[in-house]
Amino acid sequence: MTEPATPSAQSTQPAQIVRIDLPGGRKVTHRDVAANGARFHIAELGDGPLVLLLHGFPQYWWAWRHQLTALADAGFRAVAMDLRGVGGSDRTPRGYDPANLALDITGVIRSLGEPDAALVGHDLGGYLAWTAAAMRPKLVRRLAVASMPHPRRWRSAMLADARQTAASSYIWGFQRPWLPERRLIADDGALVARLVRDWSGPRLPDDEAVETYRRAICIPSTAHCSIEPYRWLVRSLARPDGIQFYRRMKRPVRVPTLHLHGSLDPVVRTRSAAGSGQYVEAPYRWRLFDGLGHFPHEEDPVAFSTELINWLRDPEPDR
């Protein structure tokens, strides 16, 4: 693989990586908003009901570049935020447990001046979207999650399903100190490129996107902050704070929910994700994309965006 020309030089200039236009030169509004004691970068396009997009690992807001355009053209106010510690958002020394990260999200909704939002989350962003919908249901109008089970379903699969445990081996590897961060930024983020490609199906994300993710992980402190949520997820399994969190997640989701998954996802098994409907006491729709991997919103953005927009427009989504 050809190495990017100057990623090391760009890694110390976050604005050149984070505050960029969409493909084709379409401009988005970049700005910072305050929420939950920190500052968060958002990219915004369009007017209408708010749809807040939450990226996963190892990405940042750019993962939603296709959906921002599609949602704005469909009459929505599309906002993609960088999670705490990633992209253009604050890198705080603590606060990476899912309950606090979910409060970041609901705080951003309030800072945007909206009464509620439709949350769309992928991977870790999906985990946090599930959490926010359970913790602050009045602020979540609808919920769409891609490539991530409900937190309680994730926990049971990780502990009881040997195949899921093996598929999530990278999370166990993150529990070591310092070494995972060093590996992520080695060779200008080469591991990120490998993970994105290995976790995708046959339709790989374009090379420009992969190189963008490589540069973004090399922004100082990003690798560490990206790993911290996964450290909490594992280390808290037997701790009082983790046990309390998963008890809180017994509270059912009571907003219409769309659950999206790629049939070839090598990171989250279809069987693990598919059992999440038991935690939803509202219309729940499961959509499996044949031939797609862990990044369905990037591997087939047209199919993903079409499914999402049709569901958002549906006044009575069926169960």
Secondary structure as GFF3:
##gff-version 3
##sequence-region A 1 319
A	DSSP	alpha_helix	7	11	.	.	.	ID=ss1
A	DSSP	alpha_helix	14	18	.	.	.	ID=ss2
A	DSSP	three_ten_helix	23	25	.	.	.	ID=ss3
A	DSSP	beta_strand	29	35	.	.	.	ID=ss4
A	DSSP	beta_strand	38	45	.	.	.	ID=ss5
A	DSSP	beta_strand	50	54	.	.	.	ID=ss6
A	DSSP	three_ten_helix	61	64	.	.	.	ID=ss7
A	DSSP	alpha_helix	65	73	.	.	.	ID=ss8
A	DSSP	beta_strand	77	81	.	.	.	ID=ss9
A	DSSP	alpha_helix	98	111	.	.	.	ID=ss10
A	DSSP	beta_strand	117	122	.	.	.	ID=ss11
A	DSSP	alpha_helix	124	135	.	.	.	ID=ss12
A	DSSP	three_ten_helix	137	139	.	.	.	ID=ss13
A	DSSP	beta_strand	140	146	.	.	.	ID=ss14
A	DSSP	alpha_helix	151	160	.	.	.	ID=ss15
A	DSSP	alpha_helix	162	167	.	.	.	ID=ss16
A	DSSP	alpha_helix	169	173	.	.	.	ID=ss17
A	DSSP	alpha_helix	179	185	.	.	.	ID=ss18
A	DSSP	three_ten_helix	186	188	.	.	.	ID=ss19
A	DSSP	alpha_helix	190	199	.	.	.	ID=ss20
A	DSSP	alpha_helix	207	217	.	.	.	ID=ss21
A	DSSP	alpha_helix	222	235	.	.	.	ID=ss22
A	DSSP	alpha_helix	240	248	.	.	.	ID=ss23
A	DSSP	beta_strand	257	262	.	.	.	ID=ss24
A	DSSP	alpha_helix	270	274	.	.	.	ID=ss25
A	DSSP	three_ten_helix	275	279	.	.	.	ID=ss26
A	DSSP	beta_strand	284	289	.	.	.	ID=ss27
A	DSSP	alpha_helix	296	299	.	.	.	ID=ss28
A	DSSP	alpha_helix	301	313	.	.	.	ID=ss29
###
